[in-house]
Amino acid sequence: MKEYFRHIRKFWNVVLGDHNEFSLESRIFHTISAVALITLLIQGTLYLYNALYPMGIITLFILVLQSGLYYLSRFKNKLTLAISISAIEINITTAIGYFFNSGITGGSLLLFSVSLFLVILVVPKKQWLLWFLVNFGTVCTIVACEYLQPQIIQNHHTSRQALFLDMMLCYCVVVSLLYVCTIQIRKSFYKQKLIIDDKALRLQLLNDEKDKLFSIISHDLTSPLAAVKQYLNLLGQVSLDPDERSMIEQDLIKSVDNAQDLLSNLLQWAKSQMQNANLSITDLNLKEQLISTVEMFRQIALNKAIELDVSIDNNIIVTADKNMLQLVIRNLLNNAIKFTHKNGRIELRAILKNKECIISIKDNGIGIPLERQSKIFSLNVESTYGTINEKGTGLGLNMSKEYTQLQGGNIWFTSQNKKGSTFYLSLPAK
């Protein structure tokens, strides 16, 4: 049964036209045409069956005309022309039907009402008043004609049964058209609302990122520059002994290094945003790709007397972007060293599991407080200082998560406050 309904929905979508190719007005017009064609076929058949030949002929004529208008819009993409002809046709044929179908006691006025609603749905805004006046003027004219010349109205209902059948059929036509068109409008409204809400959320996230980036730039870049300026001013005013000068210069080097790290991450992030993070996914030998990065951070770790223990199998092949992979590992190792005390230990491991490579970087540092853990990968987390006051940028983990997901991987962590953290990185592997 589900398969049957699925085929019906698929066929109906073909009749209306794909929403990516056709406007809402086009789909509504196609909906009106489809319902009208089915109804006209049934109505015309019933008119002829009940010997209401004038109404039957008029109905079948409308059926042929509306089929052509549907074809014009659906397959020739001439919606405006199809709507204009259709609006004229509706008013003329309904007016003719009024005289052949019991006049004011028939269902023609009900059809006039719904036809105005349907026309307003699909015509351009500037034509709304025009078609209202046409509809209103037509109805007033034919009603006045009947009032003044009642003999011109023909009543072809041969029995009470035929009258009831005609009125119920008219009601079904009106209700069906109103229902289907209203559903189309509501569905389109909700779809547009979802799109707008999604864009609003994305805009809010971008705005938050912008505020965070400006905050980082204004504070973390101006601070080292101000320190350098202060030191230069101090040199011209005060005589410093070698020990004092050495201590200040070491602090300045750390500040400049932090600023350089920040600029590097900012440039990488900006590059990925402008180029939409173009990937170059290839098969990489993990150990070969990380040798230079590991050796660089081994030297950095030695400056804090931290042991960096690395264990990566020679045969692990991952599917990743070389530059993104190295950037993620650099950020994770940099954080591990920054938040580990002197004489600490960091372990870098890589194992294969279910066609995935799981890379772990474990430290016995200060850990991550519980209240910060939920925001650790976002730009909303405040940057913190390392164990010897190394300054973070607040960008590294956010970029690491983004780059990992772009490569089809995942990143997560476990942490205990004041006991250390372990960050895990999973990537597709051969």
N, C-alpha and C positions, 0 to 999 in steps of 0.2 A: 504493500500500500504506500509506504514512504517513497519507494522508487517511482510509483505512478504519479504521486503529487510532485515529485522532483521534476519529472518530465513536463508536467503541466506548467510549473513555474518557469522552467527553461523556455518552453514554447511561448509563454506569455511575455517573457523578457524579450524574445525575438520580435514579437508583434509590436511591442512598445518601442523597442530600440534601446541599445545599451546607454546607461546614464553617462558614460564617459564620452559618448559620441553625440548624444542629443541633449538639448536643453530641457529644462523642466516643462516649459511651454509646449515643446514638441511632444514629449511623452504624454502630457495631459491630452493634447489634441489626438494623439494616436489611441489613447485610452477611450476618449469619447467616440472616436470613429469605430473602434472595435466593438464596443458595447452597442453602439447605434446600428452597426451592420447586422449583428446577431438579432437584435430586437426587430429591426425592419424586416428581416427575412421571416421571422415568426409572425409578426403583425400582418405583413402582406399576405402570407399564406392563409391566415385566419380570415382576413377580409374577403379574399376570394372564396374561401370555403363557405362563408356566410352570405355569399352573393352580394357583398358590398363592393361591386366592381370599380366604381370611380375611386374609392379610397384605396382599393388594392392596387390599381394602376399607379396612383400617385405615390404610394408607399414603395412600390418596386422601382419607380423612376428615381426616387430619392436614394434607394439602395445602390443603384448603379452609379449615380452622381457622387455619393459619399465614398464609394469604393475608389473612384478615380481621384478624389481629393486626398484620400489616405495614401494612395500610391504616390501622388505628387509630393507629399511631405516626407513620407518614410523612405522612399527610394530615390527621389529626385532632389531632395533637400530644399524644397521650395515651400517652406512653412508659411511665410507671409502671404503668398498668393493663395495657398490652400485655405488658410483661415479666412481671408477676405471673401472668397467665393462661398465658403461654407456658411459664413454669417449671413450673406445675402440669401443663399439657398434656404436656410432654416426659416428666416422670416417669411419668404415668399410661399414656401410649401406649407408651412404651418397655417398661414393665412388662408390659403386655398382649402386646406383640410378643415378649417373652421366652418366654411360654408357647406362642405359635404359631410360633416360629421356632427350634426345636431347643434351647431353654433355654441351659444353660451352654456347650454346644458351638457355639452360634450366635454372632452378632456383637453381641448386645444389651448385654453388659457393656462392650464397647468404646464403644458409643453412650452408655451411662450415664456413663462416664469423661469423654468429651468434652463431654457435656451439662452436667456440673458445672462444667467449665472455662468454658464459654460463659456459663452463668448468672452465675457469679461476676464475669465481665467487665462485666456490665451492671446488676446489681442494686446498690442502695445498700450502703455498707460495713456498716451495722448488720444487714443481712440475710445476710451471708456465712455465719456459723455456722449460721443456720437452714436455708439451702438445702443446706449440706454434710450436716447431720444428716438432712434429708429424703432426700437422695440415698443416703447410706450406709444409712439405715434401710430404704429401699425395696429396695435390692440385697440386703441381708441377709435380708429377708423372703422375697423371691421365690426366692433360692437355697435357703433353708431349706425352703420349700414343695416345691421340686423334689427335694431330698434325702430328704424324708420321704414324698413322694407322687410318685415319678418318672413314674407313668402319666399325670399331668395335662399333661405336656409333649408337644406334637405336633410331629412332624417331617414337614414337607410337601415336603422336597427329594426330588423324584422320581428324580433321577439325580445321579451324581457331578458332572456338568457344572453342574447347577443349584446345588449346594452351593458349588462354587468361584466361580461367578458371583456368588452372594449375598455371600460373604465378601469378595471383591475389591471389590464395590460398596460394602460397608460400610466397608472400608478407605479407598476413594477419598473417601467422604463425610467421614470423620473427618479425613483429611489435608487435604482442600480447605478445610474449615472452619478448621482450625488454621492453615493457611498464610495464608488471606485475613485472618483476624482478627489474627494476629500482625503481618502487614504493616501493617494499619491502625494498630495500637498503635505500632509502630516509627516509622511516618511521623508520627504525631501527636507522639510523643516528640521526634523530631528537629526538628519544626516549633516545638514549645514551647521546646526548647533554644535554637534560633536566636533566638526572641523574647526569652528570658531573657538570652542573651548580648548581644543588641543593647541591651536595657535597662540591663544592667550597664555596657556601654561608654558609653552616654549618661550614666549616673549618674556614672561616673568623669570624663567630660569636664566635666559640670556642677560636680563637686566641685573639679576643677582650676581652672575659671573662678572659682569662689567664692574659692578660696585666693588666686588672682592678684588678684582685685578687692580683697579685704581687705588684701593686701600693698600694693597701689597706694594705697588710701585711707589706711591707717595711716601710710605714709611720705610720700606726696606731698601730702596735705592737712595733716598735722601740721607738716611742715617750714616752710611759709610762715607758719602761725599762730604757731609758736614764734619765727620770725624777727621778726614784728611785735611780739610780746610782749617779746622781748629789746630791740628798738629803743626801745619805750616805757619800759622800765625804765632803759635807758641815758640817755634824755632827762632823767629825774628825778635821775640821779646824776652825769652828766658834762656839761660844757659843750662842745658840738661847734661847730667853725667851719663856715661855710656850705658849703665844698667837701666836707668830710666828711659833713655832713648830706645834701647833694645826692647823693653817691655811694651812701650807704646807702639813701636813698629810691628811687633808680633800681633798686637790687637788690631792694628790697621790691616795687616795682611789677612787676618781672619774675616774682617768686615768686607774687604775687597773680594775675597774668595766667595763669601756668601752672596755678595752682589752679582758676581760672575755666574754662580749657580742659578740665581734667580733669573738673570737675563737669558741664560741658556734654556731654562725651562720655558720662559715666556716666549722665546723665539720658536722653540719646538711646538709649543701649543698653538701659537699664532699661525705657524706654517701649516699645521694639520687642519686648522679651521678654514684657512683661505683655500687650500688645495683639496678640501674635503677628505683629508687623511688618505691620500692615494696609497694603496698597498702594493707591495711587491712580495707576494707570498711564494716562498720556495721551500724546498727540503734542505734543512741545515743540520750539520753535525753540531750538536749543542756544545760539546766540550771545546771544539775548535773555535766556535763563535765567541765563547766567553773567556778564553784564555787571557786576552789582553785586558779585558775589564777586571777580571779577578786579580791579576798581577798589580794593576793600578791601585785597587782598593786594599790589597795586601800591604802595600807600602803606607797607605793612609792609616790602616789599622795599627801598624807598627808604631806610629807616632803616639798612639794611646796605649801601647803595650797590649793590644787586643790580638788574640789568636784567631785567625781566619782559617777554618778547616773546610776544605772543599773535597767533595766526592761526587764525581760525575762519570758515568760509564762512557767508554770511548765510542760505543756503537749506538748511542741514542740519537735518533734522527727526528727532528721536530719540523712541523710545517708552520712557518712563521715568516714575518717580515724582519730582516736582519737588524735594521736600524731601530725599529720599535722594540724588539726583544732586548737589545742592549740597553736602550734607555730605561726600560722597566727594571731590569736587573741592577743598573746603576742606581736608580732611585731607591730600590729596596736595600741594597748594600749600604748606600750612603746613610739611610735612616738607621739601619742596624748599628753602624759604627757610631753615629751621632748620639744614640740613646743608650749606649753600653758604656759602663764605667771602665776606667783603666784596669788592665789585667783581666778583662772579661774574655768571653769566648763567643764566636759566631760560627755557625755551621751552615754551609751551603750544600744541599743534597739534591739529587735528581733521580727519580725512579720511573719505570714504565708500569702503567696500570690500565688495562682495558683500552688499549690503543690511544692512551693519553700519557703525556709526560708530566709528572707532578714535580715541580721545583719548589723546594722549601728553603727559607732563610730564617734560621733560628738564632736568637740572641738571649743572653741572660741579663739584659739591661733593666731599665726602669719600668718597662711595660706601658700599657695604655690604660688610663683611668676608665672605669665603666661608663661614666657619663659622656665620654668623648668617642666611644667606640662606634656608635651608630652614625656618626658624622665623619668618620675618619677618611672616607673616600670622596667627600664632597668639598666644594669650595667654601662651605660655611664654617669649616673647622678653623680655629685660630692656630696660627703657626706657633711652635713652641721651641724652647731652647734645649740644646743637648746637655750632656753631663759636664762639659767644660764650656758651657754657654755658646755652643755652635747654634747659629740662627737658621731656622727652617724657612722655607718659602711659602708653604701652604699649597703648593701646586703639584708636588711630586706624586702623591698617591692618587690624586684625581686623574692626572695624566696616565698613570700606570693602569688604572682600571679601564679608562677609555681605550687605550692602546691594546690592552689584553683582549677586551671584548671584540675589537675590530679584527683581531687575528683569530677569532673563533674560540677563544679561551675563557678562563675565569680566574678571578683572584679573590682570596679571602684570608682571614687571619684568626688566630687565637692569641689571647693575651691575658696575663695576670699582672695586676698593678704591683710594681716594685720587684717582679720576678722575671720579667722578660716577655718577648713576643715571638710568634712564628708566623711568617707570611707564606702563603701557598699560591703557586701560580700553575695553572693547568693549561696545556697546549696540545693540539692534535699531534700525534706521533705516528711514525711508520712501524 
